[in-house]
Amino acid sequence: MRKILFALTAVLFTVNMMNAQSITGSWKGALDVQGAKMALVFHIKNENDKLVTTMDSPDQGASGIPVDSTGFADNKLSLAMKAAGISYSGVLNGNTIAGDFKQAGMTIPLVLTKTVITKPGDTTLPSSEAALQEIMAQDKGQYKYKVEDYFARPKSSQFQLSPGGKYLSYMEKDDAGKRHVYVKEITTGKVNRAIEEKEELIKGYGWINDERLVYAMDKGGNENYHIYAANVDGSNALDLTPFEGVQASIERILKDQKNYMIISMNKDNKQIFEPYKVNVVTGQLEKLYENKDVSNPIAGYDFDKDGHLRGFTKMFQGIKSQYFYKPSGAKDYELYFTNNWDDNFNILSFSYNPANADEAYVLTNLDSDKARIILYDFKKKAKVKELFANKDYDAGSLGLSRKRNYEIDYYSYEGEKEEVIPVSELFKKMSANLKKEFKAYQFVITGKTDDESKYLVYVTSDRLVGKYYIYDVASGKTTFLYDLMPQLKEADMAVMQPISFKSRDGKTIHGYITLPEAALQGKKVPLVVNPHGGPQGVRDSWGFNPETQLFASRGYATLQVNFRISGGYGKDFLRAGFKQIGRKLMDDIEDGVQYVIAKGWADADKKAIYGGSHGGYATLMGLVKTPDLYTCGVDYVGVSNIETFFASFPEYWKPYKEMVKQIWYDLDNPEEATIAKAVSPFYQLDKIKKPLLVVQGANDPRVNIHESDQIVKALRAKGFNVPYMVKYNEGHGFQREENRIGFYKTMLGFLAQYLK
């Protein structure tokens, strides 16, 4: 009898497990709420003979929401989330579950379909939410400001004037954290939503004309951007580039052709980009030029205001660039220059001089160390005159007035701060008026109407996030529009100070130090060293930085070093960093640390290193190269192994591999391959002794998730505890508000354990 009962129990247990297995997995459906679709995904697992469920709401950017109870019997599924007042009950039939979703007195039919969701990387590696929450909890203390104060998106942002001046547009965040694009008719005050943000984030938007807007989105941070267009009332929304696995970008908006712009995309070959003229109303595409030579691809196109392709830059032999131009009246493009890839000859704009159609404003360093702006005559193949240069820094850009026959309004460059040099009488007057009103603040022109009667001005500083104003040219007066983050009081924010010091081999290195109040009062405080990404051609800049301000709010100073290879300091300084990644670049960072300690600002025993991308790599290398220098490190989407980093390049990076070899290391050269291995943290694990937090976006196309997975897995195999945060709806850096907030809370908790 006992054997029979045991056998019967075993049979029942087996049947129950078979039933449980039939319901486990991912189930996806969509609620129809007053005509709007809202996707839901339920993930049902069998853990220790118990069904456990989490829910994703992709349209709201939420994932991994715990479901309180899961029941399944007789092919009937029941789910409940008590705090939210949500329940679901449905009947399983094959690969579908038909049932009802209930919340707040509403009952909505919901059919779920079984779906297979694969995630990038090794999904067994990320730390549990509970483990990350435990780290977050270490940020203890009474602080005036929370992480949300710095990293929650502003209620409204991204203000723009429509070309005709009829509308003001902006992004506004709703209660669910979605940032939609709204359009306000200025004269009537009427507001309507033009673009709705759903599952994917709107990465940017702009005006084509007073009737049509364009915007860009990718999928989960994969950077395969699609370009969309919509009317101001939200109608006729179109995906202008409806191609999977394609990255599109805007080359030029054609002001004199109302419904047209020029875009670039890698539709026909993932490694190269070609230009298309697109009708933003109908979506009709016309290829303007064929990029035929994959081994020597065109890397940049120069179109004029009428949409004519005047010239292009072409890669040559992997490490050189060639510039081709078609003079007015000519039939074919002519080769003008063949240079090293880092010798710049970049057209900022054609001059549109009626007397000479072949004049252009060019940013170049062909015969100089620092880039400068010149007027160049393509007909004569000669420089007409030099327009602007700075002896210490590269020139940046120039501004032109379309209304005043393309008169030059200003030149700009970035030194310790962004500098603008007024040129035209109108801009000199406007600049004087704005300087008088805003004094020591920086102001940036972010937009203007086509008739140039109204300008949108953004006012900011190292202690002010930013305020928008509208400047009226006729009156010379400004009207306040919006304060982005009024909760952050200027008086409470830290000052960002430019610094410079000598490297161990005699180079002048620039950077910034952000000091909390205690340091200003003479106390030595913990230091966060924050190397920038890139690394080539990128630099840190003066201005409001929510990261450094967050650190200052917790009593930490932040050091940012523009080490050799950083942009803006000339060609020689850039080249000085080639084949020195992980070596002299790290020396410069270390010399900056010693400079800060010598100044009496930092506690020599409490120093952390944190950075993203190359900064993440520098974090790992800091722990490897100088294992006793730092107390801990935070690696954010960082490279861990140069060999695997190279092997995982996206297709559109592959034509530039020879160039990357010049910057990093040539793995085909045995001597350089040995160096690359020596400066790859993955091969130097025994030297990492200090605590490490690793953070990664799963869909990162630049630094593949494998870079983080492999360092975490290898260190854990050696018994080293490595907390690991992965977000499966992010790419190269977190963009979603809830993920950003979670990341910074985790980092603060992690730093508090070792710096407090």
C-alpha positions in Angstrom: 0.0 0.0 0.0 2.8 2.4 1.0 4.6 1.7 -2.4 1.3 2.4 -4.2 0.9 5.7 -2.4 4.5 6.6 -3.0 4.2 5.9 -6.7 0.9 7.9 -6.9 2.6 10.8 -5.1 5.5 10.7 -7.6 3.1 10.6 -10.6 1.2 13.6 -9.2 4.4 15.5 -8.5 5.6 14.7 -12.1 2.4 15.9 -13.6 2.5 19.1 -11.5 6.0 19.8 -12.6 5.1 19.2 -16.3 2.2 21.7 -15.8 4.6 24.1 -14.2 7.0 23.7 -17.1 4.3 24.4 -19.6 3.6 27.8 -18.0 7.2 28.8 -17.4 8.9 31.2 -19.8 8.1 34.7 -21.2 4.6 35.8 -22.1 4.0 38.9 -24.1 0.8 40.8 -24.7 -0.6 44.3 -25.1 -3.4 46.1 -23.2 -5.7 48.3 -25.3 -6.4 51.3 -23.0 -8.7 53.8 -24.7 -7.2 53.1 -28.1 -3.6 53.2 -26.9 -1.5 50.0 -26.8 0.6 49.2 -23.8 2.9 46.2 -24.0 3.4 43.9 -21.0 5.7 40.9 -20.6 5.5 38.4 -17.8 8.5 36.2 -17.0 7.5 33.1 -15.1 10.2 30.9 -13.5 10.1 27.7 -11.4 12.3 28.3 -8.4 12.5 25.5 -5.8 9.2 24.1 -7.0 7.5 27.5 -6.7 6.4 29.7 -9.6 7.9 33.2 -9.4 7.0 36.0 -11.8 8.3 39.4 -12.8 6.7 41.9 -15.1 8.1 44.3 -17.7 6.3 47.3 -19.0 8.5 48.4 -21.9 6.4 51.4 -22.8 7.0 52.8 -19.3 10.7 51.8 -19.3 10.1 49.4 -16.3 11.4 45.9 -16.1 11.8 43.2 -13.4 8.7 44.3 -11.4 8.0 41.5 -8.8 4.6 39.9 -9.0 3.4 39.0 -5.4 1.7 35.7 -6.2 1.6 33.2 -9.1 -0.9 30.4 -9.3 -1.3 27.8 -11.9 -3.7 24.8 -11.8 -6.0 23.1 -14.3 -4.4 25.3 -17.1 -5.6 28.5 -15.3 -3.0 31.2 -14.5 -3.5 33.7 -11.8 -1.2 36.7 -11.0 -1.5 39.4 -8.4 0.4 42.6 -7.5 -1.3 43.7 -4.3 0.3 47.1 -3.9 -0.6 48.2 -7.4 -4.1 46.6 -7.2 -3.3 44.5 -10.3 -4.5 41.0 -11.0 -4.6 38.8 -14.1 -6.4 35.5 -14.7 -6.3 33.5 -17.9 -6.6 30.1 -19.4 -3.6 28.4 -21.1 -4.3 27.0 -24.6 -1.1 25.9 -26.3 1.2 28.9 -26.6 -1.4 31.5 -25.7 -3.2 32.6 -22.5 -6.5 34.3 -22.9 -7.8 36.2 -19.9 -8.5 39.5 -18.1 -6.2 42.2 -16.7 -7.8 44.1 -13.7 -6.7 47.3 -12.1 -8.5 50.2 -10.4 -11.9 48.8 -11.1 -11.1 48.3 -14.8 -11.2 44.9 -16.6 -9.3 44.8 -19.9 -9.0 41.7 -22.1 -5.4 40.6 -22.4 -4.1 37.7 -24.5 -0.5 36.6 -23.8 1.6 34.8 -26.3 4.7 32.7 -25.4 7.8 34.3 -26.6 11.5 33.5 -26.5 13.5 36.4 -25.2 17.2 36.1 -25.6 19.5 38.5 -23.8 23.1 39.4 -24.7 26.0 38.2 -22.7 26.1 35.7 -19.8 22.8 36.3 -18.0 24.1 34.3 -14.9 26.7 37.0 -14.1 24.7 40.2 -13.2 24.2 40.8 -9.5 20.7 40.4 -8.1 18.5 43.4 -7.5 18.7 42.6 -3.8 22.5 42.6 -3.8 22.5 46.0 -5.6 20.0 47.4 -3.2 22.2 46.4 -0.4 25.1 48.4 -1.9 22.8 51.4 -2.4 21.9 51.3 1.2 25.5 52.1 2.2 25.1 55.7 1.1 24.1 56.7 4.6 23.7 60.2 6.0 21.6 63.3 6.0 22.2 65.0 2.7 20.4 68.0 1.3 20.1 66.5 -2.2 19.2 63.0 -3.5 20.4 61.3 -6.6 17.1 62.0 -8.2 17.7 65.8 -7.8 20.7 65.5 -10.1 19.6 62.7 -12.5 15.8 62.8 -12.8 15.1 64.4 -16.2 13.8 67.9 -16.0 10.0 68.3 -16.2 10.5 70.2 -19.5 13.6 70.4 -21.6 15.0 70.6 -25.2 13.3 73.9 -26.1 13.3 74.9 -29.8 11.8 77.7 -31.9 10.1 76.7 -35.1 11.7 78.2 -38.2 8.9 80.6 -38.9 8.7 81.6 -35.2 5.1 80.4 -34.9 5.7 77.7 -32.4 7.8 76.8 -29.4 8.5 73.1 -29.0 9.9 71.2 -26.0 10.1 67.8 -24.4 7.9 67.2 -21.3 8.0 64.3 -18.9 4.8 62.6 -17.8 4.1 60.8 -14.5 5.5 57.5 -16.0 8.8 59.2 -16.9 8.1 59.3 -20.7 9.3 62.5 -22.4 7.0 63.5 -25.2 7.5 66.4 -27.7 4.9 69.2 -27.3 4.3 72.1 -29.6 3.0 75.5 -28.3 1.5 78.0 -30.6 3.1 81.2 -29.3 0.3 83.7 -30.1 -2.6 81.6 -28.8 -0.8 79.5 -26.1 -2.4 76.4 -27.5 -0.4 73.2 -26.7 -0.6 69.8 -28.3 1.5 66.7 -28.2 3.3 66.2 -31.5 5.4 63.1 -30.8 4.7 60.4 -28.2 7.5 58.6 -26.6 6.6 54.9 -26.1 8.9 51.9 -25.5 12.0 53.4 -27.0 13.5 56.8 -26.1 13.4 59.8 -28.3 17.1 60.5 -28.7 16.7 63.9 -30.4 14.3 65.9 -32.4 14.2 69.1 -34.5 12.2 71.2 -36.9 12.1 70.9 -40.7 9.6 73.7 -41.3 6.6 75.1 -39.3 4.5 72.1 -40.2 6.9 69.2 -39.8 9.2 67.8 -37.1 11.8 65.0 -37.3 13.1 62.8 -34.5 15.5 59.8 -33.9 15.2 56.6 -32.0 17.1 53.3 -31.7 16.3 50.0 -30.0 17.6 49.7 -26.5 20.7 51.7 -27.1 22.0 49.7 -30.1 22.7 53.0 -32.0 21.0 51.8 -35.2 19.1 55.1 -35.3 15.9 55.5 -37.3 14.8 58.9 -38.4 11.1 59.7 -38.1 8.9 62.7 -39.1 5.5 63.9 -37.9 3.2 66.9 -38.3 2.9 69.4 -35.5 -0.5 67.9 -34.5 1.1 64.4 -34.4 -0.5 63.2 -37.7 1.3 61.5 -40.6 4.0 60.0 -38.4 6.5 58.2 -40.7 9.6 56.1 -40.2 11.8 57.7 -42.9 14.4 54.9 -42.6 12.4 51.7 -42.0 15.4 49.4 -42.4 16.6 46.8 -39.8 20.2 47.0 -38.7 20.8 50.3 -40.4 22.2 53.5 -38.7 20.9 56.8 -40.1 21.9 60.4 -39.4 21.0 63.8 -40.7 23.5 65.4 -43.1 21.7 68.6 -43.9 18.3 70.2 -43.7 17.5 72.0 -46.9 16.0 75.3 -45.8 15.1 76.4 -49.3 13.4 73.1 -50.2 10.6 73.0 -47.7 10.0 69.2 -47.3 13.4 67.9 -47.9 16.6 67.0 -46.1 19.7 65.0 -46.8 20.5 61.9 -44.6 23.2 59.4 -44.5 22.8 55.6 -43.8 24.5 52.3 -44.3 21.5 50.6 -46.0 23.3 48.8 -48.8 26.5 48.0 -47.0 26.8 48.0 -43.2 30.4 49.2 -43.4 29.8 52.3 -45.4 27.4 55.3 -45.4 25.8 56.9 -48.4 23.7 60.1 -48.8 20.0 60.2 -49.6 17.6 63.0 -50.2 14.4 62.3 -48.4 10.9 63.8 -48.6 9.8 64.2 -45.0 6.1 64.1 -45.9 6.0 61.1 -48.2 9.2 59.3 -47.1 10.4 59.0 -50.7 14.2 58.4 -50.9 16.7 59.3 -53.6 20.3 58.1 -53.4 22.6 61.1 -54.2 26.0 59.4 -54.5 27.3 55.8 -54.4 30.0 55.0 -52.0 31.6 52.2 -54.1 35.0 51.6 -52.7 34.6 49.6 -49.5 38.4 49.5 -48.9 38.7 53.3 -49.3 35.2 54.5 -48.2 33.9 58.0 -48.2 33.9 59.2 -44.6 32.2 62.6 -44.9 30.1 64.5 -47.4 30.0 68.3 -48.0 26.6 69.5 -49.4 25.8 73.1 -50.0 22.5 74.9 -49.0 20.9 73.8 -52.3 21.6 70.1 -51.7 24.5 69.8 -54.2 27.4 67.5 -53.3 30.4 69.8 -53.6 33.1 67.6 -52.1 33.8 64.6 -49.9 36.5 63.2 -47.7 37.7 59.6 -48.5 39.7 57.2 -46.5 42.8 56.0 -48.3 45.0 53.0 -47.4 43.4 52.8 -44.0 45.5 55.6 -42.4 45.2 58.5 -44.9 42.4 60.8 -46.0 41.8 62.3 -49.4 39.7 65.4 -50.2 37.8 65.5 -53.5 36.0 68.6 -54.8 34.1 69.5 -57.9 34.7 73.2 -58.9 31.8 75.1 -60.4 31.3 74.2 -64.0 33.4 71.0 -63.8 32.0 67.6 -64.6 34.0 65.4 -62.2 35.4 65.6 -58.7 39.1 66.4 -58.5 41.6 65.2 -55.8 42.9 68.2 -53.8 44.7 66.7 -50.8 46.1 63.4 -49.6 47.0 63.6 -45.9 47.4 61.6 -42.7 44.0 60.9 -41.2 44.6 63.3 -38.3 45.6 66.2 -40.7 42.3 68.1 -40.9 40.8 69.9 -43.8 37.1 70.3 -42.9 34.6 72.5 -44.6 32.6 74.4 -42.0 30.5 76.1 -44.7 30.6 77.5 -48.2 30.9 81.3 -48.2 28.1 81.7 -50.8 30.1 84.7 -52.2 28.2 85.6 -55.4 31.5 86.6 -57.0 33.1 83.2 -56.3 31.1 80.0 -55.9 34.2 78.0 -54.9 35.1 79.8 -51.7 34.6 78.0 -48.4 35.3 78.4 -44.7 37.7 75.6 -43.7 38.9 74.3 -40.3 42.4 73.0 -41.0 45.7 72.1 -39.4 47.5 71.0 -42.6 50.4 73.4 -42.1 50.0 74.1 -38.3 49.8 72.4 -35.0 46.6 74.2 -33.9 43.5 74.0 -36.1 42.5 77.4 -37.5 39.7 78.8 -39.7 40.7 80.0 -43.1 38.9 81.2 -46.3 39.9 78.8 -49.1 39.5 79.2 -52.8 39.0 75.9 -54.5 39.3 77.4 -58.0 42.8 78.7 -57.2 43.6 75.8 -54.9 44.9 78.4 -52.4 44.2 80.0 -49.1 42.6 83.4 -49.5 43.2 84.5 -45.9 43.4 83.3 -42.3 40.2 84.3 -40.4 40.8 83.0 -36.9 43.4 81.1 -34.8 44.4 80.8 -31.2 48.0 80.1 -30.2 47.1 77.7 -27.4 43.9 75.9 -28.5 42.3 74.6 -31.7 39.8 76.8 -33.3 36.3 75.4 -33.2 33.5 76.8 -35.4 31.9 79.9 -36.9 28.4 81.2 -37.0 26.8 82.6 -40.2 23.7 84.7 -40.8 21.5 83.2 -43.6 19.4 86.3 -43.6 22.4 88.7 -44.0 23.8 86.8 -47.0 25.9 84.5 -44.9 27.8 87.2 -43.0 30.1 85.8 -40.3 28.5 86.4 -36.9 31.2 84.8 -34.6 34.1 82.4 -34.2 34.5 80.0 -31.3 37.0 77.8 -29.6 37.3 75.9 -26.3 40.1 76.8 -23.9 39.6 76.5 -20.2 36.0 77.5 -21.0 34.0 77.8 -24.3 34.9 81.2 -25.8 32.9 83.1 -28.5 34.4 86.0 -30.5 31.7 88.2 -32.0 32.4 89.4 -35.6 29.3 91.0 -37.1 27.9 94.3 -35.7 24.6 92.6 -34.9 26.3 89.8 -33.0 28.6 92.2 -31.2 25.6 94.2 -30.0 23.7 91.1 -29.0 26.7 89.7 -27.2 27.2 92.9 -25.3 23.6 93.0 -24.2 23.7 89.4 -23.0 27.0 89.8 -21.2 25.6 92.9 -19.4 22.5 90.9 -18.3 24.2 87.6 -17.5 27.6 88.8 -16.5 29.8 85.8 -15.5 27.4 83.2 -16.8 28.0 81.4 -20.0 25.3 81.9 -22.7 24.9 79.7 -25.8 22.7 80.4 -28.8 20.7 77.2 -29.2 18.4 78.3 -32.0 16.9 81.2 -33.9 14.0 81.9 -36.2 14.6 82.0 -40.0 14.1 85.8 -40.0 16.6 86.1 -37.2 14.3 88.3 -35.1 14.3 85.9 -32.2 17.1 83.9 -30.7 16.8 81.1 -28.1 19.5 81.6 -25.4 20.7 79.0 -22.9 22.4 80.4 -19.8 24.5 78.1 -17.7 27.6 77.8 -15.5 29.5 75.3 -13.5 26.9 75.8 -10.7 23.7 76.3 -12.8 22.2 73.5 -14.9 20.6 76.0 -17.3 17.9 78.5 -18.0 16.3 79.3 -21.3 15.6 82.8 -22.5 14.2 84.3 -25.7 16.2 87.3 -27.0 14.4 89.8 -29.2 16.7 91.5 -31.6 14.6 94.6 -32.2 14.4 95.5 -28.5 17.7 93.9 -27.3 15.8 92.4 -24.4 15.4 88.9 -23.1 12.3 87.1 -21.8 12.8 84.3 -19.3 11.4 81.0 -20.5 12.3 78.1 -18.2 14.7 76.9 -15.4 15.6 73.3 -16.1 16.4 72.2 -12.5 15.3 74.8 -10.0 15.6 72.3 -7.1 19.4 72.5 -7.4 20.3 75.9 -5.7 23.4 77.5 -7.1 24.7 78.5 -3.7 24.8 74.8 -2.7 26.7 73.7 -5.8 30.4 73.2 -6.0 32.8 75.3 -8.1 34.7 73.6 -11.0 38.2 75.1 -11.2 40.4 74.8 -14.3 43.9 73.5 -13.4 47.1 72.8 -15.2 50.3 70.9 -14.2 53.4 69.4 -15.7 53.6 65.7 -16.5 56.6 63.6 -15.5 58.0 64.1 -19.1 57.4 67.9 -19.1 54.1 68.3 -21.0 51.5 70.8 -19.8 48.4 69.0 -18.9 45.1 70.7 -18.4 42.0 69.6 -16.4 39.5 70.5 -13.8 39.0 70.0 -10.1 35.5 70.2 -8.4 35.9 70.7 -4.7 33.2 70.3 -2.0 32.8 72.9 0.7 35.0 71.1 3.2 38.0 71.2 0.8 37.6 75.0 0.4 37.8 75.3 4.1 41.2 73.5 4.1 40.1 70.0 4.9 41.6 67.1 2.8 38.7 65.2 1.3 38.2 61.9 -0.5 39.0 62.1 -4.2 37.2 60.6 -7.2 39.4 60.5 -10.3 37.3 60.6 -13.4 39.1 59.9 -16.7 37.2 60.7 -19.9 36.1 58.4 -22.7 37.3 58.4 -26.3 40.1 58.7 -25.8 41.3 60.4 -29.0 40.0 63.9 -29.7 37.7 63.9 -26.7 38.1 66.2 -23.7 36.5 67.2 -20.4 34.9 70.7 -20.4 34.0 73.4 -17.9 30.4 73.6 -17.0 27.6 72.1 -14.9 28.4 68.4 -14.5 25.8 66.4 -12.5 28.3 63.7 -11.7 30.9 66.0 -10.1 28.1 67.9 -8.3 26.7 64.6 -6.9 30.1 63.6 -5.6 30.6 67.0 -4.1 27.3 66.7 -2.3 28.8 63.6 -0.6 32.0 65.3 0.3 34.2 64.1 -2.5 36.4 66.1 -4.8 36.5 65.1 -8.5 39.6 65.3 -10.7 39.2 65.4 -14.5 42.4 65.3 -16.5 42.7 66.1 -20.2 45.6 63.7 -20.7 47.7 63.6 -23.9 45.5 62.5 -26.9 42.6 64.7 -25.7 41.1 67.0 -28.3 41.4 70.8 -28.6 45.1 71.2 -27.7 46.6 70.8 -31.1 47.9 68.0 -33.3 51.1 67.3 -31.4 49.3 66.8 -28.1 46.9 64.5 -29.8 49.6 62.4 -31.4 51.6 62.3 -28.2 49.0 59.8 -26.9 49.1 57.4 -29.9 50.2 53.9 -28.8 50.3 55.2 -25.2 46.9 54.1 -24.1 47.3 52.4 -20.8 50.8 53.8 -20.4 51.6 57.5 -20.7 47.9 58.4 -20.6 47.8 56.7 -17.2 51.0 58.5 -16.2 49.2 61.9 -16.9 46.3 60.8 -14.7 48.6 59.7 -11.9 50.5 63.0 -12.2 47.2 64.8 -11.8 46.4 62.9 -8.7 49.8 63.8 -7.2 49.2 67.5 -8.1 45.9 67.5 -6.3 47.4 65.8 -3.2 50.3 68.3 -3.2 47.8 71.2 -3.3 46.3 69.9 -0.1 42.9 69.2 -1.5 42.7 65.4 -1.3 43.2 62.7 1.3 46.0 60.6 0.0 44.5 57.5 1.5 41.0 57.8 0.0 41.0 57.9 -3.7 38.6 56.2 -6.1 38.8 55.9 -9.9 35.7 55.9 -12.0 35.1 56.3 -15.7 33.0 55.3 -18.7 34.2 53.7 -22.1 37.9 54.5 -22.3 37.4 55.9 -18.7 36.2 52.4 -17.7 39.3 50.9 -19.3 41.4 53.5 -17.4 39.7 52.5 -14.2 40.7 48.9 -14.7 44.2 49.9 -15.8 44.5 52.2 -12.7 43.8 49.2 -10.5 46.3 47.2 -12.5 49.2 49.7 -13.1 49.1 51.3 -9.7 47.4 48.8 -7.4 48.2 50.8 -4.2 47.1 54.2 -5.6 43.3 53.8 -5.5 41.0 52.6 -2.8 38.4 51.2 -5.3 37.2 51.5 -8.8 34.0 51.8 -10.9 34.2 50.5 -14.5 31.3 51.8 -16.6 31.1 50.2 -20.1 34.8 49.9 -20.2 37.2 47.9 -22.4 38.9 45.0 -20.5 40.8 43.3 -23.4 42.2 45.1 -26.4 42.2 42.0 -28.5 38.5 41.2 -27.9 37.6 44.9 -28.2 39.0 45.0 -31.7 37.3 41.8 -32.7 33.9 43.0 -31.7 33.8 46.3 -33.7 30.5 47.1 -35.3 30.5 46.8 -39.1 30.7 50.5 -39.6 33.9 50.8 -37.6 35.7 48.1 -39.6 37.0 50.4 -42.4 38.8 52.4 -39.7 40.7 49.5 -38.2 44.1 50.6 -39.5 43.5 54.1 -38.1 42.6 52.5 -34.7 45.8 50.5 -34.9 47.7 53.8 -35.1 45.9 55.1 -32.0 45.8 52.0 -29.9 48.2 49.1 -30.9 48.8 47.0 -34.0 48.0 43.4 -32.9 49.6 42.2 -36.2 52.9 43.6 -35.0 54.4 41.1 -32.4 56.1 43.8 -30.4 52.9 45.9 -30.2 50.8 42.8 -29.5 52.9 42.1 -26.5 52.4 45.7 -25.2 48.6 45.5 -25.9 48.5 42.3 -23.8 50.4 44.0 -21.0 48.0 46.9 -20.9 44.9 44.7 -21.2 43.4 44.4 -17.7 42.0 40.9 -18.5 45.6 39.6 -18.7 46.7 41.3 -15.5 44.1 40.1 -13.0 46.6 39.2 -10.3 47.4 42.9 -9.9 43.8 43.9 -9.1 43.6 44.0 -5.4 41.1 46.7 -4.7 37.2 46.5 -4.7 35.6 46.9 -8.2 32.1 47.7 -9.4 31.3 46.9 -13.0 28.4 48.4 -14.9 27.3 47.6 -18.5 24.6 48.3 -21.1 23.7 44.9 -22.7 23.1 46.3 -26.2 26.3 48.4 -26.3 27.6 48.4 -30.0 30.9 50.1 -29.1 32.1 48.2 -26.1 30.5 44.8 -26.3 29.0 43.3 -23.1 31.6 40.5 -23.4 34.2 43.1 -22.3 32.5 43.4 -18.9 31.4 39.8 -18.7 34.9 38.4 -19.1 36.5 40.6 -16.4 33.7 39.9 -13.9 33.8 36.1 -14.6 37.6 35.9 -14.4 37.9 37.9 -11.2 35.1 35.9 -9.5 36.8 32.7 -10.5 39.7 33.9 -8.4 37.5 34.4 -5.4 37.2 38.2 -6.0 33.8 39.6 -5.2 32.7 41.9 -8.1 29.2 43.5 -8.0 27.9 43.7 -11.6 25.1 45.8 -12.8 23.7 45.1 -16.3 20.7 46.8 -17.9 19.2 45.0 -20.9 17.5 48.0 -22.4 20.7 50.2 -22.6 23.7 50.6 -24.8 26.9 52.6 -24.4 25.9 54.5 -21.3 22.5 54.6 -19.6 19.9 56.9 -21.0 16.7 55.8 -19.2 16.0 57.8 -16.1 15.3 54.9 -13.8 18.5 53.1 -14.9 20.6 56.3 -14.4 19.2 56.8 -11.0 19.8 53.2 -10.0 23.4 53.3 -11.3 24.3 56.5 -9.4 22.7 55.2 -6.2 24.7 52.0 -6.5 27.9 53.8 -7.2 27.4 56.2 -4.2 26.8 53.2 -1.9 29.9 51.5 -3.3 32.1 54.5 -2.9 30.8 55.1 0.6 32.0 51.7 1.7 35.6 52.6 0.8 35.9 56.5 1.0 33.9 57.3 4.1 
